[in-house]
């Protein structure tokens, strides 16, 4: 029996939680055991993971629990290794994850209010919990499993003060079979913030990266005596955004901070292994227009591809001061390989294959991504210009996030960030034809109070020659596996526009590798149909991680979809496969 008294108790004995965060949804399942074995060997007795709602209920009422989404298999793997678990199960997780884990289909409701007692939102949460919680309930410690704690919401004090909403989450989790103790987590820097995230019958915990004595002192002041202290997120590193510097925390500093925490309470290393924001799952912090990079390496003790770092070794030395443990053999044989340079074998531009891979949706006014049921990727908005009118200016009203304009399938301009509402001049006199606007969802915000303002695409209208144009053909481009497999490379290709580039890797020895898109600007990479994430020449990330399980013996197909920098054609574009990031 796991209990919260003045301290944590397991079967009546004091229990110091020494946990590490490993996100199953950021690591291929073939490597879950390897990462968890290394967690055991650093000295942790517990593993923590979020559960992102949008990763499982991909469309309303449509759930996925297979492959990387098989959270039950992850829990069972941890149990096999003797690890207890802390589950942080949404509805909001932050975690630098797209929309903080909230499903974008919530925004189909034009009046949607999130993370509060707005009934349609609560109804959606209840429906999700009615499926999720019964899956988790059998794995609770009081039923013979390994889950010892469940979190209610996440850093709610930064967002709002609707205690009734937190009570709803608590009571609904209980209703669907959750019986282990609850926790909340917030930053201890403001009493108003910390208290707003608290709810009866849940232990408050803190999130911070330094000054543990002061942080715990503030928490004690807010929560009172008689309860254990825990840092639910010890930030031993940090995440990166496109166009910014790569963040690191010195191993010696991280180890010293960990030591200070463990002198006073329990801890969860955030992160132990960061993993990867595969596909379009990277989020965006409020105020950052470029969004987070594909890698969630986080400068953690274990690298994105599972390598042990100096930080790992120093943290292990600290943990040995507080807990005796035996290391176990590592069962996975992970090889890394530099396969070298791949040349492009085929290419075709987006316009040449558009009607083959996407069916247009027609509307008098532009529709958002959410209205089109295209929650990630791109949407191409096509406007047919009247045959007696030439285009001199184009101006978009309330466009998100990054929009490229093409006139008669030739590049004209890119609108991004603060200039999406600018008026762009076009020097031409030819009437008729088309204006195409390729809108990209670069990632919904995952933190802050702007969550309800995360609809994507062209939300207002488009002014051409200073008057609104009506009549749109919209092509959803989520670039899922079906669309990528439908690309016909014999359709022809023109330079200077978004295009698909195909590369082939032949190997009889699949190994971990890293792909660098040389000569490309901005886009995404697919390996055998699997989206390994975004790349962008502005850095700081230059190479994308390809785990060996995504490769196969024989022929492997790598496809690059690039929206920028395509003017040179295919001869300058290469994929270089390296053995290090």
SEFI-697542 format. One record per residue (C-alpha): residue number from 1; x, y, z. Coordinates in steps of 0.05 Angstrom, whole numbers. Layout:
@resi:NUM&u:X&v:Y&w:Z
...
! end
This chain:
@resi:1&u:0&v:0&w:0
@resi:2&u:27&v:68&w:-20
@resi:3&u:6&v:126&w:26
@resi:4&u:20&v:200&w:36
@resi:5&u:27&v:218&w:109
@resi:6&u:81&v:264&w:136
@resi:7&u:124&v:227&w:86
@resi:8&u:113&v:177&w:30
@resi:9&u:101&v:107&w:57
@resi:10&u:104&v:41&w:19
@resi:11&u:76&v:-18&w:58
@resi:12&u:84&v:24&w:121
@resi:13&u:158&v:40&w:109
@resi:14&u:187&v:108&w:89
@resi:15&u:197&v:113&w:14
@resi:16&u:237&v:168&w:-21
@resi:17&u:213&v:175&w:-92
@resi:18&u:271&v:180&w:-140
@resi:19&u:239&v:183&w:-208
@resi:20&u:258&v:199&w:-279
@resi:21&u:214&v:223&w:-336
@resi:22&u:212&v:178&w:-397
@resi:23&u:157&v:194&w:-447
@resi:24&u:134&v:132&w:-484
@resi:25&u:105&v:177&w:-538
@resi:26&u:174&v:206&w:-554
@resi:27&u:211&v:139&w:-560
@resi:28&u:198&v:81&w:-607
@resi:29&u:170&v:21&w:-567
@resi:30&u:228&v:-24&w:-587
@resi:31&u:272&v:20&w:-543
@resi:32&u:226&v:28&w:-482
@resi:33&u:261&v:-28&w:-444
@resi:34&u:330&v:-1&w:-459
@resi:35&u:313&v:68&w:-433
@resi:36&u:280&v:40&w:-371
@resi:37&u:338&v:-7&w:-357
@resi:38&u:384&v:53&w:-358
@resi:39&u:336&v:88&w:-311
@resi:40&u:343&v:30&w:-262
@resi:41&u:419&v:35&w:-268
@resi:42&u:421&v:109&w:-251
@resi:43&u:387&v:90&w:-186
@resi:44&u:315&v:110&w:-197
@resi:45&u:259&v:70&w:-166
@resi:46&u:203&v:103&w:-205
@resi:47&u:188&v:127&w:-276
@resi:48&u:142&v:185&w:-293
@resi:49&u:105&v:197&w:-358
@resi:50&u:52&v:243&w:-385
@resi:51&u:-5&v:217&w:-427
@resi:52&u:-21&v:266&w:-484
@resi:53&u:-95&v:266&w:-500
@resi:54&u:-85&v:286&w:-573
@resi:55&u:-39&v:227&w:-584
@resi:56&u:-94&v:178&w:-567
@resi:57&u:-161&v:209&w:-586
@resi:58&u:-138&v:232&w:-654
@resi:59&u:-208&v:249&w:-677
@resi:60&u:-267&v:256&w:-630
@resi:61&u:-288&v:187&w:-608
@resi:62&u:-232&v:153&w:-647
@resi:63&u:-179&v:123&w:-601
@resi:64&u:-112&v:93&w:-616
@resi:65&u:-72&v:49&w:-568
@resi:66&u:-26&v:13&w:-616
@resi:67&u:49&v:17&w:-628
@resi:68&u:79&v:79&w:-595
@resi:69&u:11&v:92&w:-565
@resi:70&u:9&v:27&w:-525
@resi:71&u:16&v:59&w:-457
@resi:72&u:-5&v:-5&w:-422
@resi:73&u:55&v:-41&w:-452
@resi:74&u:100&v:15&w:-427
@resi:75&u:71&v:8&w:-357
@resi:76&u:81&v:-67&w:-359
@resi:77&u:153&v:-59&w:-383
@resi:78&u:167&v:-14&w:-324
@resi:79&u:135&v:-64&w:-276
@resi:80&u:179&v:-120&w:-304
@resi:81&u:239&v:-79&w:-284
@resi:82&u:213&v:-65&w:-214
@resi:83&u:198&v:8&w:-227
@resi:84&u:139&v:44&w:-195
@resi:85&u:102&v:95&w:-237
@resi:86&u:76&v:166&w:-233
@resi:87&u:24&v:179&w:-287
@resi:88&u:6&v:250&w:-308
@resi:89&u:-54&v:236&w:-353
@resi:90&u:-76&v:302&w:-385
@resi:91&u:-124&v:334&w:-404
@resi:92&u:-67&v:385&w:-408
@resi:93&u:7&v:368&w:-402
@resi:94&u:47&v:427&w:-430
@resi:95&u:112&v:387&w:-442
@resi:96&u:129&v:429&w:-503
@resi:97&u:80&v:383&w:-539
@resi:98&u:31&v:406&w:-592
@resi:99&u:-26&v:444&w:-559
@resi:100&u:-2&v:419&w:-491
@resi:101&u:-34&v:352&w:-507
@resi:102&u:-103&v:380&w:-519
@resi:103&u:-136&v:353&w:-582
@resi:104&u:-144&v:407&w:-635
@resi:105&u:-214&v:382&w:-652
@resi:106&u:-237&v:416&w:-589
@resi:107&u:-229&v:482&w:-627
@resi:108&u:-284&v:461&w:-676
@resi:109&u:-330&v:491&w:-624
@resi:110&u:-326&v:566&w:-639
@resi:111&u:-343&v:582&w:-566
@resi:112&u:-294&v:532&w:-536
@resi:113&u:-265&v:550&w:-468
@resi:114&u:-209&v:506&w:-444
@resi:115&u:-184&v:484&w:-376
@resi:116&u:-246&v:509&w:-339
@resi:117&u:-317&v:488&w:-323
@resi:118&u:-344&v:500&w:-394
@resi:119&u:-392&v:443&w:-402
@resi:120&u:-374&v:421&w:-474
@resi:121&u:-301&v:418&w:-452
@resi:122&u:-318&v:378&w:-390
@resi:123&u:-361&v:331&w:-431
@resi:124&u:-302&v:318&w:-477
@resi:125&u:-256&v:305&w:-418
@resi:126&u:-306&v:257&w:-386
@resi:127&u:-313&v:219&w:-451
@resi:128&u:-237&v:212&w:-456
@resi:129&u:-229&v:193&w:-383
@resi:130&u:-284&v:140&w:-390
@resi:131&u:-237&v:104&w:-438
@resi:132&u:-169&v:121&w:-409
@resi:133&u:-179&v:111&w:-334
@resi:134&u:-205&v:40&w:-338
@resi:135&u:-142&v:23&w:-377
@resi:136&u:-98&v:51&w:-322
@resi:137&u:-137&v:28&w:-261
@resi:138&u:-114&v:-46&w:-261
@resi:139&u:-41&v:-23&w:-257
@resi:140&u:-49&v:15&w:-192
@resi:141&u:-5&v:-5&w:-134
@resi:142&u:-65&v:-20&w:-89
@resi:143&u:-87&v:-71&w:-140
@resi:144&u:-20&v:-105&w:-146
@resi:145&u:7&v:-59&w:-200
@resi:146&u:62&v:-6&w:-201
@resi:147&u:25&v:61&w:-207
@resi:148&u:34&v:99&w:-141
@resi:149&u:12&v:170&w:-159
@resi:150&u:-33&v:204&w:-210
@resi:151&u:-31&v:278&w:-225
@resi:152&u:-91&v:324&w:-233
@resi:153&u:-81&v:374&w:-290
@resi:154&u:-12&v:406&w:-297
@resi:155&u:15&v:473&w:-272
@resi:156&u:-56&v:497&w:-269
@resi:157&u:-40&v:557&w:-225
@resi:158&u:-5&v:590&w:-284
@resi:159&u:-70&v:586&w:-324
@resi:160&u:-130&v:598&w:-279
@resi:161&u:-164&v:590&w:-212
@resi:162&u:-226&v:548&w:-228
@resi:163&u:-224&v:501&w:-168
@resi:164&u:-289&v:469&w:-189
@resi:165&u:-254&v:446&w:-253
@resi:166&u:-199&v:413&w:-213
@resi:167&u:-250&v:380&w:-169
@resi:168&u:-286&v:354&w:-231
@resi:169&u:-222&v:322&w:-255
@resi:170&u:-208&v:292&w:-187
@resi:171&u:-278&v:265&w:-179
@resi:172&u:-283&v:239&w:-250
@resi:173&u:-217&v:201&w:-243
@resi:174&u:-244&v:170&w:-179
@resi:175&u:-310&v:153&w:-214
@resi:176&u:-272&v:114&w:-267
@resi:177&u:-231&v:73&w:-218
@resi:178&u:-171&v:113&w:-196
@resi:179&u:-156&v:99&w:-123
@resi:180&u:-82&v:117&w:-113
@resi:181&u:-63&v:185&w:-84
@resi:182&u:-67&v:248&w:-126
@resi:183&u:-16&v:303&w:-136
@resi:184&u:-15&v:371&w:-169
@resi:185&u:47&v:409&w:-193
@resi:186&u:62&v:483&w:-199
@resi:187&u:119&v:532&w:-194
@resi:188&u:131&v:557&w:-123
@resi:189&u:150&v:628&w:-142
@resi:190&u:81&v:659&w:-130
@resi:191&u:33&v:643&w:-74
@resi:192&u:-27&v:661&w:-117
@resi:193&u:-3&v:615&w:-173
@resi:194&u:15&v:557&w:-127
@resi:195&u:-49&v:560&w:-88
@resi:196&u:-92&v:566&w:-151
@resi:197&u:-65&v:498&w:-173
@resi:198&u:-81&v:464&w:-108
@resi:199&u:-143&v:422&w:-96
@resi:200&u:-168&v:383&w:-35
@resi:201&u:-143&v:311&w:-29
@resi:202&u:-84&v:322&w:-75
@resi:203&u:-12&v:333&w:-52
@resi:204&u:19&v:397&w:-81
@resi:205&u:87&v:387&w:-113
@resi:206&u:135&v:437&w:-144
@resi:207&u:169&v:446&w:-211
@resi:208&u:237&v:480&w:-212
@resi:209&u:310&v:473&w:-233
@resi:210&u:350&v:504&w:-177
@resi:211&u:351&v:533&w:-106
@resi:212&u:315&v:473&w:-76
@resi:213&u:319&v:497&w:-4
@resi:214&u:285&v:563&w:-20
@resi:215&u:234&v:530&w:-67
@resi:216&u:215&v:477&w:-16
@resi:217&u:211&v:531&w:37
@resi:218&u:161&v:570&w:-4
@resi:219&u:121&v:507&w:-17
@resi:220&u:119&v:491&w:57
@resi:221&u:94&v:561&w:70
@resi:222&u:37&v:553&w:20
@resi:223&u:17&v:480&w:35
@resi:224&u:30&v:478&w:110
@resi:225&u:64&v:425&w:153
@resi:226&u:53&v:351&w:156
@resi:227&u:63&v:334&w:82
@resi:228&u:123&v:308&w:43
@resi:229&u:161&v:353&w:-4
@resi:230&u:172&v:333&w:-77
@resi:231&u:200&v:367&w:-138
@resi:232&u:156&v:337&w:-193
@resi:233&u:198&v:369&w:-248
@resi:234&u:272&v:378&w:-233
@resi:235&u:294&v:415&w:-295
@resi:236&u:363&v:386&w:-306
@resi:237&u:365&v:416&w:-376
@resi:238&u:320&v:455&w:-423
@resi:239&u:288&v:452&w:-492
@resi:240&u:305&v:489&w:-557
@resi:241&u:266&v:531&w:-606
@resi:242&u:281&v:542&w:-680
@resi:243&u:327&v:601&w:-692
@resi:244&u:351&v:604&w:-620
@resi:245&u:412&v:576&w:-584
@resi:246&u:420&v:505&w:-560
@resi:247&u:409&v:502&w:-485
@resi:248&u:453&v:463&w:-438
@resi:249&u:461&v:456&w:-363
@resi:250&u:530&v:437&w:-337
@resi:251&u:531&v:365&w:-310
@resi:252&u:564&v:388&w:-245
@resi:253&u:509&v:440&w:-233
@resi:254&u:453&v:390&w:-247
@resi:255&u:484&v:339&w:-200
@resi:256&u:493&v:390&w:-144
@resi:257&u:421&v:414&w:-152
@resi:258&u:397&v:341&w:-149
@resi:259&u:436&v:330&w:-85
@resi:260&u:403&v:391&w:-53
@resi:261&u:334&v:366&w:-72
@resi:262&u:346&v:296&w:-45
@resi:263&u:370&v:322&w:21
@resi:264&u:301&v:352&w:32
@resi:265&u:251&v:310&w:-6
@resi:266&u:234&v:268&w:-67
@resi:267&u:247&v:282&w:-140
@resi:268&u:228&v:269&w:-212
@resi:269&u:284&v:282&w:-262
@resi:270&u:253&v:322&w:-319
@resi:271&u:277&v:296&w:-365
@resi:272&u:315&v:230&w:-355
@resi:273&u:310&v:219&w:-430
@resi:274&u:277&v:273&w:-472
@resi:275&u:265&v:234&w:-536
@resi:276&u:238&v:261&w:-601
@resi:277&u:179&v:303&w:-624
@resi:278&u:164&v:258&w:-683
@resi:279&u:117&v:283&w:-737
@resi:280&u:82&v:349&w:-723
@resi:281&u:81&v:340&w:-647
@resi:282&u:129&v:395&w:-626
@resi:283&u:93&v:452&w:-591
@resi:284&u:107&v:526&w:-586
@resi:285&u:114&v:569&w:-524
@resi:286&u:75&v:634&w:-521
@resi:287&u:115&v:692&w:-549
@resi:288&u:158&v:646&w:-594
@resi:289&u:138&v:649&w:-666
@resi:290&u:183&v:594&w:-692
@resi:291&u:161&v:536&w:-647
@resi:292&u:204&v:482&w:-615
@resi:293&u:253&v:438&w:-652
@resi:294&u:240&v:365&w:-669
@resi:295&u:290&v:338&w:-618
@resi:296&u:268&v:339&w:-545
@resi:297&u:339&v:320&w:-524
@resi:298&u:333&v:369&w:-466
@resi:299&u:406&v:361&w:-447
@resi:300&u:381&v:303&w:-403
@resi:301&u:424&v:250&w:-370
@resi:302&u:406&v:203&w:-427
@resi:303&u:410&v:230&w:-498
@resi:304&u:355&v:230&w:-549
@resi:305&u:383&v:165&w:-577
@resi:306&u:396&v:133&w:-509
@resi:307&u:470&v:147&w:-498
@resi:308&u:496&v:154&w:-427
@resi:309&u:526&v:223&w:-413
@resi:310&u:572&v:253&w:-361
@resi:311&u:510&v:282&w:-329
@resi:312&u:482&v:212&w:-322
@resi:313&u:544&v:188&w:-285
@resi:314&u:547&v:247&w:-237
@resi:315&u:472&v:241&w:-221
@resi:316&u:481&v:166&w:-209
@resi:317&u:537&v:182&w:-159
@resi:318&u:490&v:230&w:-122
@resi:319&u:432&v:180&w:-120
@resi:320&u:478&v:127&w:-89
@resi:321&u:483&v:173&w:-28
@resi:322&u:408&v:165&w:-16
@resi:323&u:392&v:95&w:-41
@resi:324&u:428&v:29&w:-49
@resi:325&u:416&v:-6&w:-115
@resi:326&u:445&v:-59&w:-161
@resi:327&u:456&v:-46&w:-234
@resi:328&u:425&v:-94&w:-283
@resi:329&u:451&v:-119&w:-351
@resi:330&u:428&v:-79&w:-412
@resi:331&u:391&v:-125&w:-459
@resi:332&u:389&v:-83&w:-522
@resi:333&u:446&v:-81&w:-572
@resi:334&u:439&v:-12&w:-604
@resi:335&u:485&v:3&w:-662
@resi:336&u:496&v:71&w:-693
@resi:337&u:519&v:80&w:-764
@resi:338&u:538&v:134&w:-813
@resi:339&u:509&v:110&w:-879
@resi:340&u:538&v:168&w:-917
@resi:341&u:509&v:211&w:-972
@resi:342&u:445&v:196&w:-1010
@resi:343&u:429&v:230&w:-1076
@resi:344&u:359&v:247&w:-1098
@resi:345&u:329&v:194&w:-1143
@resi:346&u:263&v:227&w:-1160
@resi:347&u:223&v:291&w:-1146
@resi:348&u:157&v:324&w:-1162
@resi:349&u:127&v:390&w:-1141
@resi:350&u:66&v:398&w:-1098
@resi:351&u:22&v:429&w:-1152
@resi:352&u:35&v:371&w:-1200
@resi:353&u:8&v:319&w:-1150
@resi:354&u:-41&v:362&w:-1112
@resi:355&u:-105&v:332&w:-1139
@resi:356&u:-77&v:262&w:-1132
@resi:357&u:-61&v:267&w:-1058
@resi:358&u:-116&v:314&w:-1033
@resi:359&u:-189&v:326&w:-1050
@resi:360&u:-209&v:400&w:-1049
@resi:361&u:-262&v:427&w:-1002
@resi:362&u:-299&v:487&w:-1031
@resi:363&u:-327&v:545&w:-992
@resi:364&u:-347&v:617&w:-1003
@resi:365&u:-301&v:638&w:-946
@resi:366&u:-236&v:606&w:-922
@resi:367&u:-242&v:552&w:-870
@resi:368&u:-193&v:539&w:-813
@resi:369&u:-152&v:475&w:-806
@resi:370&u:-200&v:453&w:-752
@resi:371&u:-262&v:463&w:-795
@resi:372&u:-227&v:422&w:-849
@resi:373&u:-210&v:366&w:-799
@resi:374&u:-137&v:377&w:-818
@resi:375&u:-106&v:388&w:-751
@resi:376&u:-32&v:385&w:-769
@resi:377&u:13&v:399&w:-829
@resi:378&u:-11&v:446&w:-884
@resi:379&u:-72&v:471&w:-921
@resi:380&u:-68&v:501&w:-991
@resi:381&u:-120&v:555&w:-1004
@resi:382&u:-133&v:565&w:-1078
@resi:383&u:-168&v:627&w:-1106
@resi:384&u:-189&v:632&w:-1179
@resi:385&u:-178&v:703&w:-1204
@resi:386&u:-231&v:733&w:-1249
@resi:387&u:-209&v:730&w:-1322
@resi:388&u:-211&v:806&w:-1331
@resi:389&u:-172&v:822&w:-1267
@resi:390&u:-97&v:822&w:-1256
@resi:391&u:-68&v:817&w:-1186
@resi:392&u:-30&v:877&w:-1158
@resi:393&u:-36&v:866&w:-1083
@resi:394&u:-51&v:809&w:-1035
@resi:395&u:-69&v:818&w:-962
@resi:396&u:-92&v:765&w:-913
@resi:397&u:-137&v:777&w:-853
@resi:398&u:-119&v:737&w:-790
@resi:399&u:-73&v:685&w:-821
@resi:400&u:-36&v:632&w:-781
@resi:401&u:22&v:613&w:-776
@resi:402&u:65&v:617&w:-838
@resi:403&u:37&v:628&w:-907
@resi:404&u:71&v:624&w:-975
@resi:405&u:38&v:656&w:-1035
@resi:406&u:42&v:630&w:-1106
@resi:407&u:15&v:665&w:-1167
@resi:408&u:0&v:617&w:-1224
@resi:409&u:42&v:565&w:-1187
@resi:410&u:102&v:611&w:-1181
@resi:411&u:130&v:635&w:-1114
@resi:412&u:113&v:707&w:-1094
@resi:413&u:123&v:718&w:-1019
@resi:414&u:124&v:687&w:-950
@resi:415&u:84&v:718&w:-893
@resi:416&u:105&v:697&w:-823
@resi:417&u:96&v:723&w:-752
@resi:418&u:86&v:798&w:-748
@resi:419&u:78&v:808&w:-823
@resi:420&u:21&v:760&w:-837
@resi:421&u:-26&v:819&w:-842
@resi:422&u:17&v:861&w:-889
@resi:423&u:-4&v:881&w:-958
@resi:424&u:42&v:848&w:-1010
@resi:425&u:50&v:879&w:-1079
@resi:426&u:55&v:836&w:-1141
@resi:427&u:84&v:865&w:-1205
@resi:428&u:45&v:833&w:-1261
@resi:429&u:-7&v:850&w:-1313
@resi:430&u:-33&v:782&w:-1335
@resi:431&u:-106&v:773&w:-1316
@resi:432&u:-141&v:710&w:-1290
@resi:433&u:-104&v:649&w:-1265
@resi:434&u:-97&v:629&w:-1192
@resi:435&u:-70&v:653&w:-1125
@resi:436&u:-48&v:596&w:-1080
@resi:437&u:-35&v:606&w:-1006
@resi:438&u:1&v:549&w:-971
@resi:439&u:-12&v:556&w:-896
@resi:440&u:32&v:517&w:-847
@resi:441&u:14&v:499&w:-775
@resi:442&u:82&v:506&w:-743
@resi:443&u:56&v:482&w:-676
@resi:444&u:2&v:504&w:-628
@resi:445&u:21&v:538&w:-564
@resi:446&u:31&v:491&w:-506
@resi:447&u:36&v:541&w:-448
@resi:448&u:1&v:604&w:-427
@resi:449&u:-69&v:632&w:-430
@resi:450&u:-72&v:636&w:-506
@resi:451&u:-93&v:564&w:-517
@resi:452&u:-162&v:583&w:-542
@resi:453&u:-131&v:625&w:-597
@resi:454&u:-95&v:568&w:-631
@resi:455&u:-139&v:556&w:-692
@resi:456&u:-96&v:551&w:-755
@resi:457&u:-100&v:573&w:-827
@resi:458&u:-134&v:635&w:-856
@resi:459&u:-187&v:654&w:-805
@resi:460&u:-211&v:720&w:-835
@resi:461&u:-208&v:731&w:-909
@resi:462&u:-162&v:750&w:-967
@resi:463&u:-161&v:818&w:-1000
@resi:464&u:-138&v:820&w:-1071
@resi:465&u:-131&v:890&w:-1101
@resi:466&u:-160&v:918&w:-1037
@resi:467&u:-226&v:880&w:-1039
@resi:468&u:-244&v:813&w:-1009
@resi:469&u:-244&v:754&w:-1055
@resi:470&u:-296&v:699&w:-1045
@resi:471&u:-294&v:627&w:-1069
@resi:472&u:-240&v:580&w:-1043
@resi:473&u:-216&v:510&w:-1060
@resi:474&u:-179&v:484&w:-999
@resi:475&u:-132&v:424&w:-1002
@resi:476&u:-119&v:392&w:-934
@resi:477&u:-47&v:368&w:-929
@resi:478&u:-35&v:331&w:-863
@resi:479&u:19&v:292&w:-900
@resi:480&u:-1&v:228&w:-867
@resi:481&u:24&v:161&w:-891
@resi:482&u:-33&v:155&w:-941
@resi:483&u:-16&v:221&w:-974
@resi:484&u:59&v:207&w:-976
@resi:485&u:47&v:139&w:-1008
@resi:486&u:3&v:172&w:-1061
@resi:487&u:57&v:218&w:-1088
@resi:488&u:70&v:203&w:-1162
@resi:489&u:141&v:222&w:-1179
@resi:490&u:127&v:216&w:-1254
@resi:491&u:80&v:276&w:-1251
@resi:492&u:134&v:325&w:-1270
@resi:493&u:168&v:379&w:-1230
@resi:494&u:181&v:454&w:-1234
@resi:495&u:233&v:492&w:-1193
@resi:496&u:220&v:544&w:-1140
@resi:497&u:158&v:515&w:-1108
@resi:498&u:144&v:464&w:-1052
@resi:499&u:164&v:394&w:-1074
@resi:500&u:174&v:322&w:-1054
@resi:501&u:244&v:291&w:-1061
@resi:502&u:256&v:216&w:-1057
@resi:503&u:320&v:182&w:-1033
@resi:504&u:336&v:108&w:-1026
@resi:505&u:378&v:74&w:-973
@resi:506&u:400&v:2&w:-983
@resi:507&u:423&v:-34&w:-921
@resi:508&u:425&v:-103&w:-891
@resi:509&u:443&v:-74&w:-823
@resi:510&u:390&v:-26&w:-796
@resi:511&u:422&v:19&w:-744
@resi:512&u:408&v:85&w:-709
@resi:513&u:428&v:143&w:-753
@resi:514&u:416&v:218&w:-760
@resi:515&u:392&v:252&w:-825
@resi:516&u:418&v:319&w:-847
@resi:517&u:380&v:352&w:-904
@resi:518&u:436&v:386&w:-943
@resi:519&u:414&v:441&w:-992
@resi:520&u:344&v:444&w:-964
@resi:521&u:309&v:501&w:-929
@resi:522&u:248&v:481&w:-888
@resi:523&u:204&v:420&w:-887
@resi:524&u:194&v:349&w:-860
@resi:525&u:226&v:282&w:-871
@resi:526&u:192&v:214&w:-878
@resi:527&u:227&v:147&w:-868
@resi:528&u:187&v:89&w:-898
@resi:529&u:125&v:131&w:-890
@resi:530&u:139&v:151&w:-817
@resi:531&u:145&v:226&w:-805
@resi:532&u:209&v:235&w:-765
@resi:533&u:197&v:310&w:-757
@resi:534&u:211&v:380&w:-782
@resi:535&u:277&v:409&w:-804
@resi:536&u:295&v:482&w:-816
@resi:537&u:361&v:511&w:-840
@resi:538&u:359&v:565&w:-786
@resi:539&u:378&v:512&w:-733
@resi:540&u:399&v:500&w:-679
@resi:541&u:381&v:429&w:-696
@resi:542&u:413&v:405&w:-761
@resi:543&u:402&v:330&w:-759
@resi:544&u:339&v:288&w:-746
@resi:545&u:342&v:223&w:-707
@resi:546&u:324&v:158&w:-744
@resi:547&u:318&v:100&w:-695
@resi:548&u:338&v:33&w:-725
@resi:549&u:269&v:2&w:-717
@resi:550&u:243&v:51&w:-770
@resi:551&u:291&v:20&w:-821
@resi:552&u:286&v:-48&w:-853
@resi:553&u:335&v:-95&w:-886
@resi:554&u:338&v:-81&w:-960
@resi:555&u:308&v:-18&w:-992
@resi:556&u:287&v:41&w:-950
@resi:557&u:251&v:101&w:-978
@resi:558&u:266&v:170&w:-949
@resi:559&u:221&v:227&w:-973
@resi:560&u:233&v:301&w:-961
@resi:561&u:177&v:351&w:-968
@resi:562&u:207&v:420&w:-973
@resi:563&u:170&v:485&w:-975
@resi:564&u:230&v:532&w:-980
@resi:565&u:296&v:537&w:-1017
@resi:566&u:277&v:494&w:-1076
@resi:567&u:300&v:541&w:-1131
@resi:568&u:364&v:502&w:-1146
@resi:569&u:328&v:438&w:-1165
@resi:570&u:349&v:368&w:-1142
@resi:571&u:422&v:365&w:-1161
@resi:572&u:445&v:404&w:-1100
@resi:573&u:400&v:368&w:-1050
@resi:574&u:426&v:309&w:-1011
@resi:575&u:412&v:269&w:-948
@resi:576&u:473&v:255&w:-905
@resi:577&u:464&v:199&w:-854
@resi:578&u:510&v:208&w:-794
@resi:579&u:523&v:168&w:-731
@resi:580&u:519&v:229&w:-685
@resi:581&u:469&v:286&w:-678
! end
